[in-house]
């Protein structure tokens, strides 16, 4: 890692990350197939920003988040955290870094040990890492409870005595116990009531300002992601298919899959909602065990042609930090299409150069380095 690479402003960098889960059968438990949960994903998260990660269930969002914080070991690829490669670190070398990256889990009921009191749940990370004595840890836990909107009196209660929203606040307090730099929030509001979701989102935003946190915010609700994110990454069947600043993604989606996702977002204006066309994707999501060739979205895409099933499209830079992987990009004028450039940083290892979308008769654009977020 060169000095230049460690000073580019990125807290997290993921390069060609893959995570496959083997399927074994028989007496000898031989591997007969693999689930391609995350397949050649490259992205970065700048220090202090919130990167939203969206996609259908089973697209690999949670698996990617768990690989970044090393709850799962990547099959292939590299994860760089704060200028240091952590993808292959052992448990002993990784332990000091655990203080700097934490995770908020989706299910507030399953992520807390029902046999432990709240004070122990939040204080255990500090005890494990040798922070303070018993009295100091109790004081810090009570301060964290106040910070997340609970009372210090809750210190000796058990998780079953709290509602779902309160349990998720306990999970947030546990994640903050070690003052981390990065928090991977894995659908932190999806299991909560709508009225509680807004409170939790506002809490996470306030905590980001107070503790200078960097978020990888994984969610299904595109409305929530738009509210909290600086940039948004869209995944489909293990692949990153679009990456853009939040507002631009909602006003100018380039990938047809993103367009379909946005068409399903509820609109508060009844008149506008009635006029808007809903895009219904036909067919089922292909199996991650045997994903389709070329563009993985082509079996369900309205614009698919022969090249879509033959060549995997790389992520192409359409300007303003907007990247998309599509042979038939939407909402792109001829001038932009004529000067688009493939980023070497985001290009799949096996990508064909013919996958670059360009206007017929125009000379192919030369690759340029990817601009930092």
LUMKOLRO-23334 format. One record per residue: x, y, z of N, C-alpha, C in turn. Coordinates in steps of 0.001 Angstrom, whole numbers, plus 500000, padded with zeros to 6 digits. Atoms other than C-alpha are relative to their C-alpha. Last residue first. Layout:
REM residues N
XYZXYZXYZ/...
END
This chain:
REM residues 373
501248499374499575484127510188495855500259501250500841/500359500360498635487488509478494140498708500697500386/499927498892499045487623509770490370499551499570501383/501254499665499356488224506446488596500178501185500950/500136500386498597491306506391486406498669500478500584/499341499031499126490750506757482647499828499549501433/500253500084498556489929504197479971500784501064500765/498889500613499279490137505403476342499691499976501493/499354499133499022486872506053474552501091499255500737/500119500444498611486071503891471532500773500917500930/498820500718499532485880505837468289499849499660501467/499089499243499147482356506779467254501175499134500429/499163499121500799480629505204464270500985500808500810/499435500584501217477833503728466358500798501024499206/500791499675501171477389505535469704500643499398498763/499573498800500697479067503818472588499148500198498759/501048499405500818478314501205475221500509501271499347/500111498572499758481507499426476312498900500586499126/501162499703499176480839495675476264499802501493500223/501147499699500848483168495164473308498768500364500801/499950498594500384486073495427475737498825500392499122/499611499874501384485022492083477230499989501477499628/500864499189500856484941491888481010500583500097498600/500187500703501264486774488980482655499164500796499008/498739500578500470488253490922485564499868499360498628/499843501400499607485151493038485961501256499400499378/500216500954501074485822496764485337500150498572500511/501291500644499831485362499028488358499731498930498939/500194500420498616488960500171488809498731499192500173/499264501246499737489612500203485066499756499476501395/499016499844498943486826502791484692500730498683500226/499991501092499036485117502482481325501075500277501034/498732500677499810484669505804479587499854498913501060/499941500843498802481668507566478156501294499219500034/498764499797499237482414510256475567500103499126501249/498826499963500871479943509432472796501304500109500785/499700501352500446477236508344475224501262499957499159/499441500742498869477343511744476908500424498602499571/498702499392499682476881513554473605500681499264501152/498984500463500942474170511139472490501374500566500331/500058499367501319472017511703475576501176499546499140/498669499545500385471733509221478456499911500601498600/499819498596499593468422508651480247501410500527499719/501151499108500068468617504860479881500411501417500393/500243499058498895471679502722479138498810500911499744/501026499100500540471419499830476659499612501013501076/499754499831501430474557497716477191499023500991499368/501124500319500879474320498251480953500398500227498542/499585501130500826476671498510483932498829499571499138/501042501000500246476212501934485512500542498933499071/499525501179500702478455504573487076498837499020499817/501105500917500278477498508116488111500520498863499129/499921501125499065480317510097489739498910498968499812/500512499598498686479291513297487945500011498847501002/499785498651499506479885511685484546499352500256501340/500854499091500767478587508614482740500090501436500509/500116498672499404481434506377483970499184500899499076/499531498929500864480859502793482826499740501344500675/500520498731499508480568499747485069500658501130499214/499254499402498879481418496748482917499297501258500480/499660498576500122478823494896480815500792500489501206/500287499321498750479006491080480790500397501463499906/498885499219499459478917489851477216499573500685501286/498692500519500389476766487090475713501167500680500705/499854501378499533473260487431477120501383499429499736/500216500031498552473233491221476844500194498598500573/498734499705499322474795491075473383499859499918501513/499088501147499998471710489286472045501286500270500776/499711500487501353469293492035473075501022498862500113/498914500953500254467671493039476385500101499619498523/499179499464501087465540496204476629501082499016499535/500852499644501141462645494905478731500810500411498781/499876498629500484465028493160481149499138500233498762/501174499247499540463988490028483040499959501416499441/501234500792500146466313487445481423498731500755500392/500596500065501341468927490250480901498766499092499887/501369499512499990469519491049484575499288499747498671/500840500902499206472618488907484942498541500432500040/500654499184498982474341490701482077499016499132500766/500133498606500389476446488125480256499462500851501137/498804499424500606475761484575481321499744501449499627/499975499906501467472932483648483667501288500638499501/500453498715500527473655482702487293500095500051498484/499659500044501425473912479005488216499522501290499344/499141501180500169473966478819492021500488499907498555/498605499600499787472675482386492321500967498823499911/499343500638498862469423481124490756501434500505500141/499213501211500292467707483571488446500696499454501237/498570499705499875465156486022489922500782498720499716/499413500117498672461733485005488654501468500401499970/499093501103499715459906486144485550500556500041501413/500536501334500221458422489493484609501053498943500298/499036500929500594459483492796486118499383498612499882/500079501317499360456571495151486712500950499058499276/499287501003500792457314498782485862499998498683500763/499312501000499174454686501066487406500613498947499100/500063501370500501453789504067485262500821499071500889/498715500672500156453178507320487110499817498554499566/499446499783501338449919509142486441501260499185499759/500915500580500982448106507723489478500547500120498583/499881501456499935451080508385491777499116499325498958/498742500378500646451199512021490659500168498483499977/500123499683501425447528512527491485501250499579499230/500875500976500686447831510688494815499885500249498504/501000499250500755450905512756495941499110499019499229/501033499468499111452784510807498655498888500772499290/499973498542500135454643508705496057498884500581500855/501256499260499851455389505060496921500206501511499894/499959499156498817458660503608495526498688500782500112/500772500623498916457878500811493047499991500844501269/501418499910500349458954502824489986499110499417501092/500506498670499673462328503342491642498517500137499685/500039499829498551463084499622491627499365501332500386/501101500820499492462129499286487947499869500127501516/501251499351500406464376502190486971498790499243500540/500188498874499087467227500659488959498694500728499690/500388500580498715466790497412487014499760501097501030/501431500336499984466802499341483729499521499394501310/500200501450500094470277500807484592498503499684500040/499450500443501285470603504520483871499768498513499779/499501501379499966468486506100486618500445499555498610/499484500481501290468296509883486214500557498586500140/500465499179501116466243511686488892500442499472498641/501455499930500000466469509097491656499459500817498831/500548501329500266470079508161490940498478500052499890/499909500283501440471034511824490648499424498633499664/501038499270500721469719512562494137500032499699498509/501376500387499668471763509811495785498965500703499140/500490499111498941475111510245494045498503499819500176/500273498614500349475612507186491846499774500847501241/499431499273498869476612503535491646499919501477499669/500043498540500122474816501068489388500517500629501287/500480499613501323475003497337488590499890501512499817/500275498576499876477101495915491454499621500513498615/499234499028500787476807492170491056499607501425500358/498582500049499683475756489412493478500857501018499293/499477501363500116472331488836491942501522499955500168/500933500981500559471542492536491533500732498676499834/499510501353500268473166495289493562498894499138499410/501087500943500286472515499047493512500609498652499639/499544501099500842474983501447495153498859498994499864/500774501234499948473752504781496500500596498997499020/499977500757501259475739507883497381499216498718500194/499292499084500898475282510534500073500117499392498611/498779500339500733472660508438501826500583501172499232/498794500067499168470181509168504643501299499939499212/499970499010498925466967510348502973501349500031500707/499846498667500591467425508479499704500182501058501088/498635499883500513468019505236501588500247501381499409/499092499819498864464809505685503576501424500221499511/500300498702499419462751506179500424500911500319501163/499259498997500747464498503263498719499715501410500493/500850498828500191463244500908501414500803501113499327/500920500254501104465160497652500994499238501262499621/501449499879499803468124498652503127499245499567498755/500653501015500827471870498424503738498501500049500254/501400500131499604473529501587505088499298499068499018/500469500781501143477330501477504951498579499597500362/501036501028500058477950504299507382500014499277498657/500194500340501408480989506374508336499027498836499945/500093501374500484480855507908511798499921499938498474/499241499994501263482040511254513086500068498601499389/498864500920499865480742510514516624500863499913498742/499383499924498676478358513467516992501270499172500096/499388498686499791477527513976513319500769500050501314/498934499838500991476973510277512675500714501334500169/498804500683499498475041509967515937501162500131499025/499431499202498900472551512599514791501286499379500528/499417498789500585472014510787511479500648500878501082/498762500383500682471545507441513232500678501215499369/498984500312498993468996508978515619501337499677499341/499528498720499464467056510547512738501082499796501053/499197499368501052466851507149511044500563501334500487/498723500696500077465703505508514272500915500615498952/499219499691498804462983508096514900501387499367499926/499521498622500127461760507804511307500852500398501197/498927499938500994461585504011511573500579501407499892/498716500134499301459567504165514811501165500128499026/499837498843499121456441505528513112501337499977500732/499689498821500810456826502977510301500244501222500874/501198499306500466456991500094512766500407501269499264/500656499083499072460355498338512993498730500582499384/500830500791499092461779495220511302499192500875500959/500991500786500748463100497155508270499066499205500907/501368499532499731464771499862510384498932499117499360/500262499743498576468352498604510829498574500417500307/501450499815499936468547496986507374499550500298501434/500660500989500855472167495928507933498487500072500197/501377500102499517473853499037509319499213499111499049/500805500623501052477588498614508736498612499772500584/501120500824499567479251501052511114499276499483498762/500941500504501008482723502447510427498900499192500675/500006499082501142484953504646512597498929499612498985/499449500452501289484179502842515850500022501116498961/499753498795500808483771504425519318500595499626498631/498562499911500209484052501101521214500405501204499155/499266500148498740480556501220522712501504500211499835/499253498771499706478935502620519563500960499854501177/499103499708501116477835499229518194500873501223500274/498929501005499999476432498279521603501006500274498888/499102499665498888474476501534521745501163499015500074/499223498833500418473022500827518280500995500384501088/499028500457500989471939497349519387500882501130499492/498971500713499233470305498849522471501079499484499068/499179498958499376468486501296520182501100499381500853/499079499546501037467314498285518151500881501133500512/498935501003500173465908496791521326501001500447498936/499061499844498887464014500002522034501145498996499895/499220498788500204462435499919518586501014500229501095/499053500182501093461406496291518991500867501223499756/500650500101501305459857496875522413501056499835498910/499997498834500888461740496181525620499209499720498729/500779498935499370461313493829528606499878501244499120/501422500273500212462427490821526555499098501067500621/500543499580501298465911492374526303498498499775499831/499724500993501030466592492029530066499358500436498675/501131500717500587466756494960532475500457499013498936/500137501354499450469682495967534691498811499225499434/498718500721499927470865499043532759499818498543500408/500148501232500781467361500241531860501233499098500094/500691500999499178467515502806534668499831498670499282/499000500768499246470123504682532622499368498939500896/499728499505498654467186505667530378501090499161500667/500506500860498935466965505220526608500392500593501364/501385499723499669467281507734523778499370499068501009/500892500635500972470437506504522046498521500144500378/499702499537501353472718508965523868499015499438498978/500570498656500167471104508307527241500157500472498555/501450500171499944471857504590526938499293501343499834/500430500469501315475380505466525853498489499801499952/499931498855500909475914507529529007499536499606498599/501128499115499669474667504625531145499991501235499109/501220500644500500477084502299529354498786500876500270/500044499810501458479971504741529950498753499365499396/500271498594500263479232504889533684499885500269498497/501414499760499689479014501115533913499619501439499695/500811500582501076482323500765532082498519500238500259/499914499135501183484000503198534466499145499475498862/500746498770499712482784501259537514499991500935498795/501436500286499965483891497895536129499176501270500206/500377501007499012487356499101535143498475499878500017/500488499588498693488269500883531936499765498854500969/500234498562499834488617499506528376499405500267501382/499245499462498880490187496052528238499858501490500213/498855499231500500489025495079524739500753500728501109/499159500864500834486770492289526007501255500728499528/499298500959499131485417494474528827500958499141499186/498972499261499265484592497323526441500800499076500911/498913499598500905482802494959524052501120500755500699/499100501098500362480939493382527024501086500406499003/498684499888499368479543496694528296500986498924499603/499296498814500514476599496982525891501425500078500553/499965500051501467475318493442526443500809501158499439/498970500967500405476263493466530147500148499965498488/498696499489499612474330496654530882501133499086499578/499588498967500949471354495378528890501391500540500331/500605498696499753471088492211530955500590501036499047/499137498964499435472073488872529511499231501303500180/499595500366498647469990485740529011500857501058500682/501116499852499050468058487042525993500372499699501442/500045501220499190471307487606524030498902500136501061/499668499779498596470542490425521593499841498703500781/498620499537499876470715489999517792500424500287501443/499030501093500053467622487784517478501434500457500282/500392501051499068464979490286518627501047498879500054/499686499592498622466518493406517065499637498937501032/501042500478499093466573491665513664500338500385501439/501361499742500459468551493617511065498940499668501050/500660501102500694471941493805512731498525500298499742/501347499992499441473961496899513526499190498983499205/501155500303500835477631496217512768498718500100500810/501059500706499302480968497481514068498793499829499082/501110500316500913484267498664512667499004499104500712/500241498919500947487039500491514574498871499715499014/500431498792499297487175498369517719499575501084499015/501420500151499667487289495211515621499459501236500711/500806499257500963490595496449514196498507499887500281/499926498551499732492466495363517332499134500836499055/500680499585498769491070491807516867500133501494500311/501214499249500283492074491360513218499368500596501250/499640498715500614495662490358513896498781500880499788/499171499242499055494586487621516346500343501382499451/500820499507498890491691486378514173500809500868500955/500478501001499064493848486077511052499257500647501157/499451499973498650494092488767508388499400498885500855/499381501282499665493268487768504809500590499972501403/500735501139500549490798490480503780500539498653500432/500457500853498897492254493087506130499329498722499503/500719501137500555494377495207503770499639499029501121/499394501297499691495316498403505564499149498874499441/498685500152500595494743501987504400500677498673500226/499114498958499475491844502686506749501439499792499527/500625499148498990490173499406505822501040500958500563/499040499071499407491148497648502599499247500915500953/500698498989499220489153494562501585501054500847500694/499284499270498962490665492434498818499083501020500662/500060498545500010489353489780496480500675500605501212/498972499399500846488518486091496760499844501514500065/499432501076500806486459483764498916501174500512499180/500204499973501453485890486500501464500635498795499317/498721499907500696485816485513505160499782499973498499/499844501080500967482523486318506831501339500192499297/500792501039499351482218488400509991499941498775499101/499356501294499787485107490257508377499237499088500961/499601499975498585483664493784508675500592498662500441/499221498783499764483669494075504865500465500069501455/498627500217500465482591490440504441500875501217500287/499332500882499043479535491021506632501431499683499577/499737499278498759478486494009504546500751499157501011/498942499035500269478882492074501297500361500772501264/498757500765500090476835489189502695501180500922499736/499565500310498632474109491623503756501313499225500000/499703498777499239473825493074500259500564499686501382/498654500023499437474146489781498352500364501216500825/499058499471500991471184489943495936501431500069500543/499159501030500591469102487566498061501022500510499010/499563501010499036466312490024498792500813498935499275/500988500980499572466195492676496088500568499063501056/500217501108500924468619495574495919498971499041500563/501370500460500200470005498515497873499964498865498985/499880501216500805473289499662499411498621499376499882/501165500869499956473387503234500709500182498824499063/500243500693501263476821504783501201498812499071500184/500928501119499872476919507292504040499753499424498616/501168500052500874479965509563504111499094498823500358/501050499057499652482374510447506921498763499947499132/500129499746498567485435508749505449498941501067500259/499157498922499500484819507794501842499749500216501484/500791499149499119483321504406501045500933501047500580/499273499333498919484744502461498108499032500859500794/500552498697499599483444499952495577500851500582501114/498988498997499692484406496806493665499299501302500350/500504498674499660482200493703493548501177500900500386/499168498980500630483332490532491743499432501404500206/499202500453501135480577488074492668500690501180499319/499368498755500434478861488265496040501012499626498931/500672498960499217476403485468496873500507501387499642/499229498790500288477521483112494101499328501190500699/500914498862500042476126479931495665500844501267499831/499740498849499136478480477121494764498901501046499831/500375498711500581478073473630493342500333501105500994/500630500237501299478962469962493863499587501293499311/500627498782500509481424470258496750499466499747498589/499297499339501101482076466825498169499215501214499510/500303498561499996480606465967501539500800500750498941/498726499289499880482320462557501627499834501511499984/499353500430498759479034460790502352501295500766500241/499365501303499914477271462709499626500669499732501325/500890501160499979476504466348499016500820498728500141/499355501304499899478113469741499507498962498894500085/501094500955499789477007473182498389500610498609499941/500003501319500648479802475738498774498756499184500356/500327500990498974479061479374499666499904498629499341/500767501161500462480824481845497384499771499059501180/500338500884498899481992485312498408499078498918499483/500867501133500291483818487446495874499749499206501281/500358500888498896485359490893496218499041498913499537/500322501297500609486934492445493136499647498950501064/499510500256501351488417495302495192499680498565499581/500243501407500311486656496735498239500383499779498546/499909500308501422487920500017499664499836498497499821/500153501396500415486923501384503051500137499900498486/499824500806498796487978504623504773499969498521499651/500885501147499859488533506412501491500306499256501288/501264499637499382490063509887501622499031498864500185/500975499627501011492831509202499098498632500317500582/500431498639499752495582509307501726498937500455499007/500527499902498645496348505589502064499469501388500311/501209500785499863496675505129498311499392500105501389/501075499345500736499173507984497990498685499268500206/500450498857499201501378506540500752498825500697499315/499176498813500089501582503250498875499419501122500844/500850498809500000500000500000500000500887501243500000/
END
